[in-house]
């Protein structure tokens, strides 16, 4: 089913593949609607999205690239499409088929698959001599044990086709590897894996590198990479790699660091990514930046939103313009720090009765307080809960990282969680920062 709304003005038509959770992605769609006519490919009739789109097509699946390409060609025959955009990790590969079918940017499925499949990422970067941790793909526990002997302990176990640090865990010796290998090998994402994804080596055993882990959201046009936002990660629940917060500073010196900029450009060149938005992750080691992974989409965890608060650069508009081959506006108009902190329960299988914030006497820097878990939900902290164990988050800004952190501390002190375990509100959930 396709629904198209006619308009008198004709800004560029942007095809958007799925929207994701409203809590995390509405701000992007709202921005896009100010400059583009947005046609949405979705598996259900839109609800909240209707305020921001000019039309939609309901499809059986948004994971089937060739079928979406057929639907995109039909749309393009009625109204020329200027660009294709997708920010959902599980659908960026399928979306590339639609861009390819219409001759638009970011339309090479092989390139996008090279980013999604972290084994291919490692192989391409190895061939180009880009600095990264040593990595060995494996299919069994015995192979994993042999690979760990090769890369050394501690080692990292990682699924080669998932995102959001799902299934990532550190092992310090062979005993821990035996214990934790099923966790990594058995991890599943929120969607079925695409039919084209097939490998008999689904797990990567990687060298453990130490330092500060960062993310880089960047626009890429005609092969040139321009970083916009540096996210400084806060990781907790070790040995698991749960991302429990991020800070983005408009004045981060890494935005002009020659070594990081060279590593970022060399990485994209080696992978063949020439047009679009990417979210890359690096470990800043004593020997220099080491590439952890590259994602062919906008960053998750509200990181682009933090970037917008910190710099004034609108990530939705920038991503839309790049998808259409237009010049994005990337000059900062603000200079501050923005941060996010995620909250969790303390015990596995906790039934939520309510999550709320006491929104009184909060400092000026608190921007958003967002309950995520709904009444009746059963949630757990990592490793059982991972990303889906989050029950709420807070976003704050400040002139410095310390000021931003203080605002988040104040926001955390107002969080009230009522659970089915007892009748006592939990005012101070553990952040488990390590």
Protein Blocks (a to p, Z undefined) as FASTA:
>chain_A
ZZddddfbdcdddddehjbjfklmmmmmmmmmmmpccddddfbdcfklmmmpcbdcddfb
fkbmklmmmmmmmmmmmpccfbdcdfbfklmmmmmmmmmmnopahiafklmmmmmmmmlm
mmmmmmnopacddddddfbfklmmmmmmmnopadddddfkbghhioiacdfbfklmmmmm
mmmmmpccfbdcdfklccfblbccddddeddddddddddeehiacdfbdcddddehiabf
cdfbdcddfklmklmgmklmmmmmmmmmmnopabdcddddddddfkbpcdfbdcdbddeh
hlmmmmmmmnopafklmmmmmmnopacdfbdfbdcdddddddddfbehiacfbdcdddeh
iafklmbdcdfbdghiacdddfklmmmlpgbdcddddfbfklmmmmmmmmmmmpccddfk
bmcdcfbdcfkiZZ
